[in-house]
Amino acid sequence: MRFRIFALLSTALLALGCASAPKNDFDPFALEIEAGRWGVMNAQSAAIIADLPPSAHPLDETDIGRRAALAAELRQSTLEFARLKSWACRDEKLSKATCAEDFSPAWIGRKETAPPSWAELQKRSDAVGAAVMPMWDELCAQAKAKAPNEEPGMICPME
């Protein structure tokens, strides 16, 4: 039901976008609609994926399966980091210095035929951590400053 309502609203937005000016005019409004379409399509895809049954062949607990799962987790973490940072920088929620740092590892867009080695996964994890930590530290410091009476450890807890 939730998906149907979402699909109806999304379809209405897409239909509105179809009435935009031709692409060769470089109409800013039309480009905004087009960019919004990609977001709607991604949101619809996420809703569909969430409603699909689990895979009949989940990753197993073998060494290869564990490395493949970890590689996928690092890829997802990196993509989510890029999404969050883009959003925070666009809305000026992060310092210019933090926003100036770019993180786009070569492996993020590469289709791998075999899971990376444990050593490669450690290198990737270290790189993701080095990219994520400055943003996380800055945002957590902002949250702590806004809630000075909050009990220590309640904002941005990490084991």
C-alpha positions as CSV (number, residue, x, y, z in Angstrom):
1,M,0.0,0.0,0.0
2,R,2.8,2.4,1.0
3,F,4.5,1.7,-2.3
4,R,1.3,2.3,-4.3
5,I,0.8,5.8,-2.7
6,F,4.5,6.6,-3.3
7,A,4.2,5.4,-6.9
8,L,1.1,7.6,-7.6
9,L,2.8,10.7,-6.2
10,S,6.0,9.9,-8.1
11,T,4.1,9.4,-11.3
12,A,2.5,12.8,-10.9
13,L,5.9,14.4,-10.4
14,L,7.2,12.6,-13.5
15,A,4.2,13.7,-15.6
16,L,4.7,17.3,-14.5
17,G,8.4,17.0,-15.6
18,C,7.4,15.7,-19.0
19,A,5.8,19.0,-19.8
20,S,9.1,20.9,-19.4
21,A,10.9,22.8,-22.1
22,P,13.1,20.9,-24.6
23,K,16.5,19.8,-23.3
24,N,18.5,21.9,-25.8
25,D,17.2,25.1,-24.3
26,F,19.1,24.5,-21.0
27,D,16.1,25.7,-19.0
28,P,17.1,25.8,-15.3
29,F,13.6,24.8,-14.3
30,A,13.6,21.8,-16.7
31,L,17.0,20.7,-15.4
32,E,15.7,20.9,-11.8
33,I,12.7,18.8,-12.8
34,E,15.0,16.3,-14.5
35,A,17.3,16.1,-11.5
36,G,14.2,15.5,-9.3
37,R,13.1,12.7,-11.6
38,W,16.4,10.8,-11.0
39,G,15.8,11.2,-7.2
40,V,12.2,9.9,-7.6
41,M,13.4,7.0,-9.7
42,N,16.0,6.1,-7.1
43,A,13.4,6.3,-4.3
44,Q,11.0,4.1,-6.2
45,S,13.8,1.6,-6.8
46,A,14.7,1.6,-3.1
47,A,11.0,0.9,-2.2
48,I,10.8,-1.9,-4.7
49,I,14.1,-3.5,-3.5
50,A,12.9,-3.3,0.1
51,D,9.7,-5.2,-0.9
52,L,11.4,-7.9,-2.8
53,P,11.9,-11.3,-1.2
54,P,15.3,-12.2,0.1
55,S,17.7,-13.8,-2.4
56,A,17.6,-17.5,-2.9
57,H,21.4,-17.5,-2.8
58,P,22.5,-15.2,0.1
59,L,26.2,-14.8,0.5
60,D,27.6,-17.7,2.5
61,E,30.0,-17.7,5.4
62,T,33.0,-18.9,3.4
63,D,36.0,-16.8,3.1
64,I,35.0,-15.7,-0.4
65,G,31.4,-14.9,0.8
66,R,32.6,-12.9,3.7
67,R,35.0,-10.9,1.6
68,A,32.3,-10.2,-1.0
69,A,29.9,-9.1,1.7
70,L,32.5,-6.8,3.2
71,A,33.4,-5.3,-0.2
72,A,29.7,-4.6,-0.7
73,E,29.3,-3.0,2.7
74,L,32.3,-0.7,2.1
75,R,30.9,0.2,-1.3
76,Q,27.5,1.1,0.3
77,S,29.1,3.0,3.1
78,T,31.2,5.0,0.6
79,L,28.1,5.8,-1.5
80,E,26.1,6.8,1.5
81,F,28.9,9.0,2.7
82,A,29.1,10.7,-0.7
83,R,25.3,11.3,-0.6
84,L,25.3,12.7,3.0
85,K,28.3,14.9,2.4
86,S,26.9,16.3,-0.9
87,W,23.7,17.1,1.0
88,A,25.5,18.7,4.0
89,C,27.8,20.7,1.8
90,R,25.0,21.9,-0.5
91,D,23.1,23.2,2.6
92,E,26.3,24.6,4.2
93,K,26.2,22.3,7.2
94,L,29.9,21.6,7.0
95,S,33.0,23.8,6.8
96,K,34.5,24.7,3.5
97,A,37.6,22.7,4.4
98,T,35.6,19.5,5.0
99,C,33.6,20.1,1.8
100,A,36.8,20.7,-0.2
101,E,38.1,17.1,0.5
102,D,37.0,14.7,-2.2
103,F,36.8,11.0,-1.9
104,S,36.1,9.0,-5.0
105,P,38.1,5.8,-4.9
106,A,38.7,3.9,-8.1
107,W,37.1,0.7,-6.8
108,I,33.8,2.4,-6.1
109,G,32.6,2.2,-9.7
110,R,34.5,-0.9,-10.8
111,K,32.8,-4.3,-11.3
112,E,34.9,-6.9,-9.6
113,T,35.1,-10.4,-10.9
114,A,36.3,-11.7,-7.6
115,P,36.2,-10.4,-4.0
116,P,39.2,-8.3,-3.0
117,S,41.8,-9.8,-0.7
118,W,41.6,-9.2,3.1
119,A,44.6,-6.8,2.7
120,E,42.8,-4.8,0.0
121,L,39.7,-4.7,2.1
122,Q,41.7,-3.3,5.0
123,K,43.1,-0.6,2.8
124,R,39.7,0.3,1.6
125,S,38.3,0.3,5.1
126,D,41.1,2.6,6.2
127,A,40.4,5.0,3.3
128,V,36.7,5.1,4.0
129,G,37.3,5.8,7.7
130,A,39.7,8.6,6.8
131,A,37.1,10.1,4.6
132,V,34.1,9.7,6.9
133,M,35.7,10.7,10.2
134,P,36.2,14.4,9.5
135,M,32.5,14.8,8.5
136,W,31.3,12.7,11.4
137,D,33.5,14.6,13.9
138,E,32.3,18.0,12.6
139,L,28.7,17.1,12.6
140,C,28.9,15.5,16.1
141,A,30.6,18.6,17.5
142,Q,27.8,20.7,16.1
143,A,25.2,18.4,17.7
144,K,27.0,18.4,21.0
145,A,27.2,22.2,21.0
146,K,23.5,22.5,20.4
147,A,22.7,20.2,23.3
148,P,25.2,21.1,26.1
149,N,23.0,19.6,28.8
150,E,22.9,16.2,27.1
151,E,24.6,13.4,29.0
152,P,28.1,12.7,27.7
153,G,28.1,9.8,25.2
154,M,24.5,10.2,24.2
155,I,25.3,12.2,21.1
156,C,27.2,10.3,18.4
157,P,27.9,7.2,20.6
158,M,30.4,4.8,19.1
159,E,31.8,1.7,20.8
